[in-house]
Amino acid sequence: MSQYVAELTHKCNGTLDLVMTFADCKLADVVVDPPGIIADHSLVVSRLPAEVGPASSVLQQVRAWR
């Protein structure tokens, strides 16, 4: 496991908010806003790389109702 937040995330000087992934998953960037702006915790924003495959399609045949 890898932990990406290395800053204080609470206004009472503690790291309470974490972003953790498996070791083979690398985050693009992690931004930690200072605590106390919105709440007593920091806003932590990160980008998680994800692979999206092609959408699956389903062929349906329906009867035309009159």
N, CA, C, O and CB atoms as a CASP TS submission, in Angstrom:
PFRMAT TS
TARGET T0000
AUTHOR 0000-0000-0000
METHOD Language model
MODEL 1
PARENT N/A
ATOM      1  N   MET     1       0.837  -1.175   0.000  1.00  0.00           N
ATOM      2  CA  MET     1       0.000   0.000   0.000  1.00  0.00           C
ATOM      3  C   MET     1       0.888   1.246   0.000  1.00  0.00           C
ATOM      4  O   MET     1       1.959   1.268   0.606  1.00  0.00           O
ATOM      5  CB  MET     1      -0.956  -0.006   1.216  1.00  0.00           C
ATOM      6  N   SER     2       0.417   2.268  -0.688  1.00  0.00           N
ATOM      7  CA  SER     2       1.110   3.554  -0.732  1.00  0.00           C
ATOM      8  C   SER     2       0.170   4.630  -0.206  1.00  0.00           C
ATOM      9  O   SER     2      -1.020   4.636  -0.525  1.00  0.00           O
ATOM     10  CB  SER     2       1.591   3.892  -2.181  1.00  0.00           C
ATOM     11  N   GLN     3       0.706   5.536   0.596  1.00  0.00           N
ATOM     12  CA  GLN     3      -0.043   6.641   1.177  1.00  0.00           C
ATOM     13  C   GLN     3       0.490   7.926   0.584  1.00  0.00           C
ATOM     14  O   GLN     3       1.704   8.130   0.582  1.00  0.00           O
ATOM     15  CB  GLN     3       0.060   6.652   2.732  1.00  0.00           C
ATOM     16  N   TYR     4      -0.363   8.801   0.082  1.00  0.00           N
ATOM     17  CA  TYR     4       0.060   9.961  -0.705  1.00  0.00           C
ATOM     18  C   TYR     4      -0.052  11.298   0.020  1.00  0.00           C
ATOM     19  O   TYR     4       0.491  12.288  -0.472  1.00  0.00           O
ATOM     20  CB  TYR     4      -0.742  10.025  -1.950  1.00  0.00           C
ATOM     21  N   VAL     5      -0.714  11.375   1.139  1.00  0.00           N
ATOM     22  CA  VAL     5      -0.860  12.645   1.854  1.00  0.00           C
ATOM     23  C   VAL     5       0.260  12.752   2.875  1.00  0.00           C
ATOM     24  O   VAL     5       0.356  11.936   3.792  1.00  0.00           O
ATOM     25  CB  VAL     5      -2.259  12.754   2.547  1.00  0.00           C
ATOM     26  N   ALA     6       1.105  13.760   2.711  1.00  0.00           N
ATOM     27  CA  ALA     6       2.247  13.943   3.611  1.00  0.00           C
ATOM     28  C   ALA     6       2.145  15.254   4.384  1.00  0.00           C
ATOM     29  O   ALA     6       3.125  15.711   4.973  1.00  0.00           O
ATOM     30  CB  ALA     6       3.556  13.905   2.821  1.00  0.00           C
ATOM     31  N   GLU     7       0.963  15.852   4.379  1.00  0.00           N
ATOM     32  CA  GLU     7       0.776  17.145   5.041  1.00  0.00           C
ATOM     33  C   GLU     7      -0.242  17.001   6.167  1.00  0.00           C
ATOM     34  O   GLU     7      -0.945  15.994   6.260  1.00  0.00           O
ATOM     35  CB  GLU     7       0.317  18.228   4.026  1.00  0.00           C
ATOM     36  N   LEU     8      -0.310  18.010   7.011  1.00  0.00           N
ATOM     37  CA  LEU     8      -1.329  18.039   8.059  1.00  0.00           C
ATOM     38  C   LEU     8      -2.683  18.309   7.426  1.00  0.00           C
ATOM     39  O   LEU     8      -2.804  19.182   6.566  1.00  0.00           O
ATOM     40  CB  LEU     8      -1.001  19.112   9.134  1.00  0.00           C
ATOM     41  N   THR     9      -3.699  17.569   7.843  1.00  0.00           N
ATOM     42  CA  THR     9      -5.023  17.702   7.234  1.00  0.00           C
ATOM     43  C   THR     9      -6.101  18.076   8.243  1.00  0.00           C
ATOM     44  O   THR     9      -7.286  18.037   7.913  1.00  0.00           O
ATOM     45  CB  THR     9      -5.404  16.415   6.547  1.00  0.00           C
ATOM     46  N   HIS    10      -5.721  18.434   9.457  1.00  0.00           N
ATOM     47  CA  HIS    10      -6.692  18.856  10.460  1.00  0.00           C
ATOM     48  C   HIS    10      -6.179  20.120  11.117  1.00  0.00           C
ATOM     49  O   HIS    10      -4.972  20.302  11.277  1.00  0.00           O
ATOM     50  CB  HIS    10      -6.944  17.741  11.516  1.00  0.00           C
ATOM     51  N   LYS    11      -7.097  20.992  11.498  1.00  0.00           N
ATOM     52  CA  LYS    11      -6.668  22.286  12.040  1.00  0.00           C
ATOM     53  C   LYS    11      -5.996  22.163  13.410  1.00  0.00           C
ATOM     54  O   LYS    11      -5.371  23.119  13.869  1.00  0.00           O
ATOM     55  CB  LYS    11      -7.860  23.217  12.144  1.00  0.00           C
ATOM     56  N   CYS    12      -6.112  21.017  14.066  1.00  0.00           N
ATOM     57  CA  CYS    12      -5.410  20.774  15.333  1.00  0.00           C
ATOM     58  C   CYS    12      -4.102  20.017  15.101  1.00  0.00           C
ATOM     59  O   CYS    12      -3.606  19.327  15.991  1.00  0.00           O
ATOM     60  CB  CYS    12      -6.311  19.984  16.302  1.00  0.00           C
ATOM     61  N   ASN    13      -3.556  20.156  13.900  1.00  0.00           N
ATOM     62  CA  ASN    13      -2.236  19.622  13.534  1.00  0.00           C
ATOM     63  C   ASN    13      -2.149  18.104  13.574  1.00  0.00           C
ATOM     64  O   ASN    13      -1.337  17.544  14.309  1.00  0.00           O
ATOM     65  CB  ASN    13      -1.199  20.188  14.445  1.00  0.00           C
ATOM     66  N   GLY    14      -2.962  17.458  12.803  1.00  0.00           N
ATOM     67  CA  GLY    14      -2.889  16.010  12.653  1.00  0.00           C
ATOM     68  C   GLY    14      -3.146  15.630  11.209  1.00  0.00           C
ATOM     69  O   GLY    14      -3.792  16.372  10.468  1.00  0.00           O
ATOM     70  N   THR    15      -2.643  14.480  10.812  1.00  0.00           N
ATOM     71  CA  THR    15      -2.924  13.956   9.479  1.00  0.00           C
ATOM     72  C   THR    15      -4.027  12.922   9.630  1.00  0.00           C
ATOM     73  O   THR    15      -3.764  11.764   9.952  1.00  0.00           O
ATOM     74  CB  THR    15      -1.637  13.336   8.807  1.00  0.00           C
ATOM     75  N   LEU    16      -5.263  13.345   9.396  1.00  0.00           N
ATOM     76  CA  LEU    16      -6.412  12.471   9.582  1.00  0.00           C
ATOM     77  C   LEU    16      -7.003  11.992   8.265  1.00  0.00           C
ATOM     78  O   LEU    16      -7.695  10.975   8.240  1.00  0.00           O
ATOM     79  CB  LEU    16      -7.468  13.180  10.378  1.00  0.00           C
ATOM     80  N   ASP    17      -6.746  12.694   7.183  1.00  0.00           N
ATOM     81  CA  ASP    17      -7.330  12.368   5.888  1.00  0.00           C
ATOM     82  C   ASP    17      -6.238  11.771   5.002  1.00  0.00           C
ATOM     83  O   ASP    17      -5.199  12.391   4.778  1.00  0.00           O
ATOM     84  CB  ASP    17      -7.969  13.630   5.220  1.00  0.00           C
ATOM     85  N   LEU    18      -6.484  10.575   4.509  1.00  0.00           N
ATOM     86  CA  LEU    18      -5.471   9.850   3.755  1.00  0.00           C
ATOM     87  C   LEU    18      -5.977   9.498   2.362  1.00  0.00           C
ATOM     88  O   LEU    18      -7.181   9.377   2.135  1.00  0.00           O
ATOM     89  CB  LEU    18      -5.056   8.583   4.501  1.00  0.00           C
ATOM     90  N   VAL    19      -5.044   9.337   1.439  1.00  0.00           N
ATOM     91  CA  VAL    19      -5.324   8.787   0.116  1.00  0.00           C
ATOM     92  C   VAL    19      -4.369   7.616  -0.029  1.00  0.00           C
ATOM     93  O   VAL    19      -3.155   7.800  -0.108  1.00  0.00           O
ATOM     94  CB  VAL    19      -5.143   9.867  -1.056  1.00  0.00           C
ATOM     95  N   MET    20      -4.928   6.401  -0.063  1.00  0.00           N
ATOM     96  CA  MET    20      -4.106   5.201  -0.127  1.00  0.00           C
ATOM     97  C   MET    20      -4.503   4.365  -1.335  1.00  0.00           C
ATOM     98  O   MET    20      -5.683   4.253  -1.666  1.00  0.00           O
ATOM     99  CB  MET    20      -4.240   4.377   1.168  1.00  0.00           C
ATOM    100  N   THR    21      -3.507   3.781  -1.990  1.00  0.00           N
ATOM    101  CA  THR    21      -3.745   2.889  -3.116  1.00  0.00           C
ATOM    102  C   THR    21      -2.826   1.687  -2.978  1.00  0.00           C
ATOM    103  O   THR    21      -1.921   1.674  -2.143  1.00  0.00           O
ATOM    104  CB  THR    21      -3.515   3.616  -4.475  1.00  0.00           C
ATOM    105  N   PHE    22      -3.067   0.676  -3.807  1.00  0.00           N
ATOM    106  CA  PHE    22      -2.120  -0.420  -3.890  1.00  0.00           C
ATOM    107  C   PHE    22      -0.839   0.105  -4.528  1.00  0.00           C
ATOM    108  O   PHE    22      -0.863   1.122  -5.220  1.00  0.00           O
ATOM    109  CB  PHE    22      -2.707  -1.617  -4.699  1.00  0.00           C
ATOM    110  N   ALA    23       0.261  -0.573  -4.304  1.00  0.00           N
ATOM    111  CA  ALA    23       1.568  -0.095  -4.762  1.00  0.00           C
ATOM    112  C   ALA    23       1.647   0.030  -6.283  1.00  0.00           C
ATOM    113  O   ALA    23       2.391   0.875  -6.782  1.00  0.00           O
ATOM    114  CB  ALA    23       2.658  -1.027  -4.273  1.00  0.00           C
ATOM    115  N   ASP    24       0.904  -0.785  -7.034  1.00  0.00           N
ATOM    116  CA  ASP    24       0.980  -0.728  -8.495  1.00  0.00           C
ATOM    117  C   ASP    24       0.100   0.354  -9.104  1.00  0.00           C
ATOM    118  O   ASP    24       0.134   0.542 -10.320  1.00  0.00           O
ATOM    119  CB  ASP    24       0.599  -2.058  -9.072  1.00  0.00           C
ATOM    120  N   CYS    25      -0.673   1.059  -8.321  1.00  0.00           N
ATOM    121  CA  CYS    25      -1.534   2.144  -8.806  1.00  0.00           C
ATOM    122  C   CYS    25      -0.906   3.483  -8.424  1.00  0.00           C
ATOM    123  O   CYS    25      -0.807   3.807  -7.240  1.00  0.00           O
ATOM    124  CB  CYS    25      -2.983   2.022  -8.221  1.00  0.00           C
ATOM    125  N   LYS    26      -0.490   4.247  -9.404  1.00  0.00           N
ATOM    126  CA  LYS    26       0.173   5.532  -9.156  1.00  0.00           C
ATOM    127  C   LYS    26      -0.788   6.676  -9.429  1.00  0.00           C
ATOM    128  O   LYS    26      -1.409   6.722 -10.490  1.00  0.00           O
ATOM    129  CB  LYS    26       1.437   5.677 -10.029  1.00  0.00           C
ATOM    130  N   LEU    27      -0.917   7.594  -8.489  1.00  0.00           N
ATOM    131  CA  LEU    27      -1.773   8.763  -8.662  1.00  0.00           C
ATOM    132  C   LEU    27      -1.047   9.833  -9.450  1.00  0.00           C
ATOM    133  O   LEU    27       0.170   9.981  -9.341  1.00  0.00           O
ATOM    134  CB  LEU    27      -2.224   9.315  -7.306  1.00  0.00           C
ATOM    135  N   ALA    28      -1.806  10.586 -10.252  1.00  0.00           N
ATOM    136  CA  ALA    28      -1.215  11.646 -11.067  1.00  0.00           C
ATOM    137  C   ALA    28      -0.759  12.809 -10.182  1.00  0.00           C
ATOM    138  O   ALA    28       0.381  13.255 -10.302  1.00  0.00           O
ATOM    139  CB  ALA    28      -2.224  12.139 -12.126  1.00  0.00           C
ATOM    140  N   ASP    29      -1.612  13.297  -9.315  1.00  0.00           N
ATOM    141  CA  ASP    29      -1.231  14.372  -8.404  1.00  0.00           C
ATOM    142  C   ASP    29      -2.217  14.399  -7.240  1.00  0.00           C
ATOM    143  O   ASP    29      -3.376  14.008  -7.381  1.00  0.00           O
ATOM    144  CB  ASP    29      -1.197  15.750  -9.140  1.00  0.00           C
ATOM    145  N   VAL    30      -1.742  14.863  -6.098  1.00  0.00           N
ATOM    146  CA  VAL    30      -2.561  14.999  -4.899  1.00  0.00           C
ATOM    147  C   VAL    30      -2.435  16.436  -4.417  1.00  0.00           C
ATOM    148  O   VAL    30      -1.327  16.929  -4.206  1.00  0.00           O
ATOM    149  CB  VAL    30      -2.127  13.981  -3.783  1.00  0.00           C
ATOM    150  N   VAL    31      -3.575  17.114  -4.242  1.00  0.00           N
ATOM    151  CA  VAL    31      -3.595  18.498  -3.765  1.00  0.00           C
ATOM    152  C   VAL    31      -4.306  18.519  -2.422  1.00  0.00           C
ATOM    153  O   VAL    31      -5.422  18.014  -2.297  1.00  0.00           O
ATOM    154  CB  VAL    31      -4.298  19.455  -4.793  1.00  0.00           C
ATOM    155  N   VAL    32      -3.658  19.106  -1.412  1.00  0.00           N
ATOM    156  CA  VAL    32      -4.235  19.208  -0.074  1.00  0.00           C
ATOM    157  C   VAL    32      -4.405  20.686   0.245  1.00  0.00           C
ATOM    158  O   VAL    32      -3.418  21.405   0.402  1.00  0.00           O
ATOM    159  CB  VAL    32      -3.338  18.492   1.000  1.00  0.00           C
ATOM    160  N   ASP    33      -5.661  21.146   0.342  1.00  0.00           N
ATOM    161  CA  ASP    33      -5.924  22.523   0.740  1.00  0.00           C
ATOM    162  C   ASP    33      -5.686  22.672   2.234  1.00  0.00           C
ATOM    163  O   ASP    33      -5.783  21.686   2.965  1.00  0.00           O
ATOM    164  CB  ASP    33      -7.366  22.940   0.373  1.00  0.00           C
ATOM    165  N   PRO    34      -5.379  23.865   2.708  1.00  0.00           N
ATOM    166  CA  PRO    34      -5.171  24.061   4.143  1.00  0.00           C
ATOM    167  C   PRO    34      -6.449  23.758   4.934  1.00  0.00           C
ATOM    168  O   PRO    34      -7.546  24.045   4.455  1.00  0.00           O
ATOM    169  CB  PRO    34      -4.705  25.500   4.421  1.00  0.00           C
ATOM    170  N   PRO    35      -6.326  23.187   6.132  1.00  0.00           N
ATOM    171  CA  PRO    35      -7.514  22.914   6.938  1.00  0.00           C
ATOM    172  C   PRO    35      -8.136  24.207   7.441  1.00  0.00           C
ATOM    173  O   PRO    35      -7.452  25.218   7.599  1.00  0.00           O
ATOM    174  CB  PRO    35      -7.166  22.004   8.118  1.00  0.00           C
ATOM    175  N   GLY    36      -9.433  24.161   7.688  1.00  0.00           N
ATOM    176  CA  GLY    36     -10.131  25.298   8.251  1.00  0.00           C
ATOM    177  C   GLY    36     -10.823  26.183   7.242  1.00  0.00           C
ATOM    178  O   GLY    36     -11.502  27.130   7.641  1.00  0.00           O
ATOM    179  N   ILE    37     -10.686  25.924   5.948  1.00  0.00           N
ATOM    180  CA  ILE    37     -11.352  26.752   4.938  1.00  0.00           C
ATOM    181  C   ILE    37     -12.830  26.387   4.843  1.00  0.00           C
ATOM    182  O   ILE    37     -13.692  27.261   4.934  1.00  0.00           O
ATOM    183  CB  ILE    37     -10.669  26.586   3.561  1.00  0.00           C
ATOM    184  N   ILE    38     -13.126  25.107   4.662  1.00  0.00           N
ATOM    185  CA  ILE    38     -14.517  24.651   4.569  1.00  0.00           C
ATOM    186  C   ILE    38     -14.953  24.017   5.885  1.00  0.00           C
ATOM    187  O   ILE    38     -16.056  24.270   6.369  1.00  0.00           O
ATOM    188  CB  ILE    38     -14.688  23.646   3.407  1.00  0.00           C
ATOM    189  N   ALA    39     -14.098  23.205   6.448  1.00  0.00           N
ATOM    190  CA  ALA    39     -14.388  22.519   7.708  1.00  0.00           C
ATOM    191  C   ALA    39     -13.079  22.430   8.486  1.00  0.00           C
ATOM    192  O   ALA    39     -12.086  23.047   8.102  1.00  0.00           O
ATOM    193  CB  ALA    39     -15.016  21.084   7.466  1.00  0.00           C
ATOM    194  N   ASP    40     -13.073  21.669   9.571  1.00  0.00           N
ATOM    195  CA  ASP    40     -11.837  21.524  10.331  1.00  0.00           C
ATOM    196  C   ASP    40     -10.859  20.546   9.688  1.00  0.00           C
ATOM    197  O   ASP    40      -9.736  20.381  10.164  1.00  0.00           O
ATOM    198  CB  ASP    40     -12.152  21.073  11.731  1.00  0.00           C
ATOM    199  N   HIS    41     -11.291  19.896   8.598  1.00  0.00           N
ATOM    200  CA  HIS    41     -10.419  19.009   7.830  1.00  0.00           C
ATOM    201  C   HIS    41     -10.038  19.686   6.516  1.00  0.00           C
ATOM    202  O   HIS    41     -10.695  20.630   6.077  1.00  0.00           O
ATOM    203  CB  HIS    41     -11.112  17.643   7.564  1.00  0.00           C
ATOM    204  N   SER    42      -8.974  19.194   5.898  1.00  0.00           N
ATOM    205  CA  SER    42      -8.556  19.685   4.587  1.00  0.00           C
ATOM    206  C   SER    42      -9.396  19.063   3.488  1.00  0.00           C
ATOM    207  O   SER    42      -9.972  17.989   3.660  1.00  0.00           O
ATOM    208  CB  SER    42      -7.075  19.390   4.349  1.00  0.00           C
ATOM    209  N   LEU    43      -9.458  19.747   2.364  1.00  0.00           N
ATOM    210  CA  LEU    43     -10.016  19.172   1.155  1.00  0.00           C
ATOM    211  C   LEU    43      -8.860  18.511   0.419  1.00  0.00           C
ATOM    212  O   LEU    43      -7.885  19.173   0.064  1.00  0.00           O
ATOM    213  CB  LEU    43     -10.739  20.257   0.264  1.00  0.00           C
ATOM    214  N   VAL    44      -8.967  17.210   0.191  1.00  0.00           N
ATOM    215  CA  VAL    44      -7.922  16.452  -0.487  1.00  0.00           C
ATOM    216  C   VAL    44      -8.468  16.035  -1.849  1.00  0.00           C
ATOM    217  O   VAL    44      -9.499  15.367  -1.932  1.00  0.00           O
ATOM    218  CB  VAL    44      -7.470  15.201   0.360  1.00  0.00           C
ATOM    219  N   VAL    45      -7.767  16.434  -2.929  1.00  0.00           N
ATOM    220  CA  VAL    45      -8.194  16.125  -4.289  1.00  0.00           C
ATOM    221  C   VAL    45      -7.055  15.396  -4.988  1.00  0.00           C
ATOM    222  O   VAL    45      -5.893  15.792  -4.884  1.00  0.00           O
ATOM    223  CB  VAL    45      -8.601  17.422  -5.071  1.00  0.00           C
ATOM    224  N   SER    46      -7.401  14.325  -5.702  1.00  0.00           N
ATOM    225  CA  SER    46      -6.371  13.583  -6.437  1.00  0.00           C
ATOM    226  C   SER    46      -6.945  13.058  -7.743  1.00  0.00           C
ATOM    227  O   SER    46      -8.160  13.000  -7.931  1.00  0.00           O
ATOM    228  CB  SER    46      -5.815  12.415  -5.586  1.00  0.00           C
ATOM    229  N   ARG    47      -6.047  12.680  -8.638  1.00  0.00           N
ATOM    230  CA  ARG    47      -6.437  12.080  -9.919  1.00  0.00           C
ATOM    231  C   ARG    47      -6.039  10.618  -9.881  1.00  0.00           C
ATOM    232  O   ARG    47      -4.890  10.270  -9.606  1.00  0.00           O
ATOM    233  CB  ARG    47      -5.770  12.819 -11.139  1.00  0.00           C
ATOM    234  N   LEU    48      -7.007   9.781 -10.161  1.00  0.00           N
ATOM    235  CA  LEU    48      -6.773   8.350 -10.167  1.00  0.00           C
ATOM    236  C   LEU    48      -6.835   7.853 -11.597  1.00  0.00           C
ATOM    237  O   LEU    48      -7.879   7.972 -12.239  1.00  0.00           O
ATOM    238  CB  LEU    48      -7.797   7.611  -9.276  1.00  0.00           C
ATOM    239  N   PRO    49      -5.743   7.298 -12.118  1.00  0.00           N
ATOM    240  CA  PRO    49      -5.785   6.814 -13.496  1.00  0.00           C
ATOM    241  C   PRO    49      -6.717   5.608 -13.600  1.00  0.00           C
ATOM    242  O   PRO    49      -6.680   4.698 -12.771  1.00  0.00           O
ATOM    243  CB  PRO    49      -4.366   6.446 -13.988  1.00  0.00           C
ATOM    244  N   ALA    50      -7.541   5.624 -14.628  1.00  0.00           N
ATOM    245  CA  ALA    50      -8.481   4.519 -14.831  1.00  0.00           C
ATOM    246  C   ALA    50      -8.558   4.209 -16.321  1.00  0.00           C
ATOM    247  O   ALA    50      -8.547   5.106 -17.165  1.00  0.00           O
ATOM    248  CB  ALA    50      -9.896   4.867 -14.263  1.00  0.00           C
ATOM    249  N   GLU    51      -8.633   2.946 -16.611  1.00  0.00           N
ATOM    250  CA  GLU    51      -8.796   2.520 -17.996  1.00  0.00           C
ATOM    251  C   GLU    51     -10.259   2.183 -18.220  1.00  0.00           C
ATOM    252  O   GLU    51     -10.853   1.393 -17.485  1.00  0.00           O
ATOM    253  CB  GLU    51      -7.880   1.301 -18.330  1.00  0.00           C
ATOM    254  N   VAL    52     -10.821   2.789 -19.234  1.00  0.00           N
ATOM    255  CA  VAL    52     -12.220   2.552 -19.566  1.00  0.00           C
ATOM    256  C   VAL    52     -12.267   1.779 -20.865  1.00  0.00           C
ATOM    257  O   VAL    52     -11.736   2.216 -21.886  1.00  0.00           O
ATOM    258  CB  VAL    52     -13.020   3.885 -19.677  1.00  0.00           C
ATOM    259  N   GLY    53     -12.908   0.629 -20.815  1.00  0.00           N
ATOM    260  CA  GLY    53     -13.018  -0.210 -22.001  1.00  0.00           C
ATOM    261  C   GLY    53     -14.173   0.243 -22.877  1.00  0.00           C
ATOM    262  O   GLY    53     -14.931   1.141 -22.511  1.00  0.00           O
ATOM    263  N   PRO    54     -14.298  -0.378 -24.020  1.00  0.00           N
ATOM    264  CA  PRO    54     -15.402  -0.011 -24.916  1.00  0.00           C
ATOM    265  C   PRO    54     -16.746  -0.381 -24.301  1.00  0.00           C
ATOM    266  O   PRO    54     -16.855  -1.356 -23.558  1.00  0.00           O
ATOM    267  CB  PRO    54     -15.241  -0.699 -26.283  1.00  0.00           C
ATOM    268  N   ALA    55     -17.750   0.398 -24.616  1.00  0.00           N
ATOM    269  CA  ALA    55     -19.090   0.145 -24.096  1.00  0.00           C
ATOM    270  C   ALA    55     -19.656  -1.105 -24.763  1.00  0.00           C
ATOM    271  O   ALA    55     -19.445  -1.340 -25.952  1.00  0.00           O
ATOM    272  CB  ALA    55     -20.021   1.368 -24.333  1.00  0.00           C
ATOM    273  N   SER    56     -20.366  -1.888 -23.991  1.00  0.00           N
ATOM    274  CA  SER    56     -20.989  -3.077 -24.562  1.00  0.00           C
ATOM    275  C   SER    56     -22.353  -2.692 -25.126  1.00  0.00           C
ATOM    276  O   SER    56     -23.028  -1.802 -24.606  1.00  0.00           O
ATOM    277  CB  SER    56     -21.124  -4.211 -23.496  1.00  0.00           C
ATOM    278  N   SER    57     -22.740  -3.369 -26.183  1.00  0.00           N
ATOM    279  CA  SER    57     -24.041  -3.076 -26.783  1.00  0.00           C
ATOM    280  C   SER    57     -24.885  -4.343 -26.770  1.00  0.00           C
ATOM    281  O   SER    57     -24.375  -5.461 -26.839  1.00  0.00           O
ATOM    282  CB  SER    57     -23.882  -2.529 -28.235  1.00  0.00           C
ATOM    283  N   VAL    58     -26.185  -4.131 -26.682  1.00  0.00           N
ATOM    284  CA  VAL    58     -27.132  -5.235 -26.645  1.00  0.00           C
ATOM    285  C   VAL    58     -28.126  -5.024 -27.771  1.00  0.00           C
ATOM    286  O   VAL    58     -28.717  -3.951 -27.892  1.00  0.00           O
ATOM    287  CB  VAL    58     -27.852  -5.332 -25.259  1.00  0.00           C
ATOM    288  N   LEU    59     -28.306  -6.023 -28.579  1.00  0.00           N
ATOM    289  CA  LEU    59     -29.262  -5.954 -29.672  1.00  0.00           C
ATOM    290  C   LEU    59     -30.602  -6.478 -29.171  1.00  0.00           C
ATOM    291  O   LEU    59     -30.697  -7.612 -28.703  1.00  0.00           O
ATOM    292  CB  LEU    59     -28.766  -6.764 -30.911  1.00  0.00           C
ATOM    293  N   GLN    60     -31.632  -5.648 -29.272  1.00  0.00           N
ATOM    294  CA  GLN    60     -32.964  -6.040 -28.828  1.00  0.00           C
ATOM    295  C   GLN    60     -33.935  -5.894 -29.978  1.00  0.00           C
ATOM    296  O   GLN    60     -33.816  -4.988 -30.803  1.00  0.00           O
ATOM    297  CB  GLN    60     -33.421  -5.197 -27.620  1.00  0.00           C
ATOM    298  N   GLN    61     -34.888  -6.788 -30.021  1.00  0.00           N
ATOM    299  CA  GLN    61     -35.946  -6.688 -31.012  1.00  0.00           C
ATOM    300  C   GLN    61     -37.251  -6.565 -30.245  1.00  0.00           C
ATOM    301  O   GLN    61     -37.593  -7.434 -29.442  1.00  0.00           O
ATOM    302  CB  GLN    61     -35.957  -7.925 -31.991  1.00  0.00           C
ATOM    303  N   VAL    62     -37.975  -5.485 -30.493  1.00  0.00           N
ATOM    304  CA  VAL    62     -39.237  -5.254 -29.778  1.00  0.00           C
ATOM    305  C   VAL    62     -40.368  -5.142 -30.779  1.00  0.00           C
ATOM    306  O   VAL    62     -40.161  -4.801 -31.944  1.00  0.00           O
ATOM    307  CB  VAL    62     -39.161  -3.975 -28.900  1.00  0.00           C
ATOM    308  N   ARG    63     -41.545  -5.430 -30.312  1.00  0.00           N
ATOM    309  CA  ARG    63     -42.726  -5.362 -31.149  1.00  0.00           C
ATOM    310  C   ARG    63     -43.281  -3.945 -31.143  1.00  0.00           C
ATOM    311  O   ARG    63     -43.341  -3.315 -30.087  1.00  0.00           O
ATOM    312  CB  ARG    63     -43.787  -6.366 -30.676  1.00  0.00           C
ATOM    313  N   ALA    64     -43.686  -3.434 -32.298  1.00  0.00           N
ATOM    314  CA  ALA    64     -44.260  -2.095 -32.386  1.00  0.00           C
ATOM    315  C   ALA    64     -45.710  -2.155 -31.894  1.00  0.00           C
ATOM    316  O   ALA    64     -46.542  -2.845 -32.482  1.00  0.00           O
ATOM    317  CB  ALA    64     -44.182  -1.539 -33.853  1.00  0.00           C
ATOM    318  N   TRP    65     -45.996  -1.445 -30.838  1.00  0.00           N
ATOM    319  CA  TRP    65     -47.350  -1.416 -30.264  1.00  0.00           C
ATOM    320  C   TRP    65     -48.196  -0.365 -30.981  1.00  0.00           C
ATOM    321  O   TRP    65     -47.701   0.704 -31.338  1.00  0.00           O
ATOM    322  CB  TRP    65     -47.299  -1.120 -28.736  1.00  0.00           C
ATOM    323  N   ARG    66     -49.456  -0.674 -31.184  1.00  0.00           N
ATOM    324  CA  ARG    66     -50.366   0.287 -31.817  1.00  0.00           C
ATOM    325  C   ARG    66     -51.524   0.563 -30.916  1.00  0.00           C
ATOM    326  O   ARG    66     -52.406   1.347 -31.266  1.00  0.00           O
ATOM    327  CB  ARG    66     -50.864  -0.222 -33.166  1.00  0.00           C
TER
END
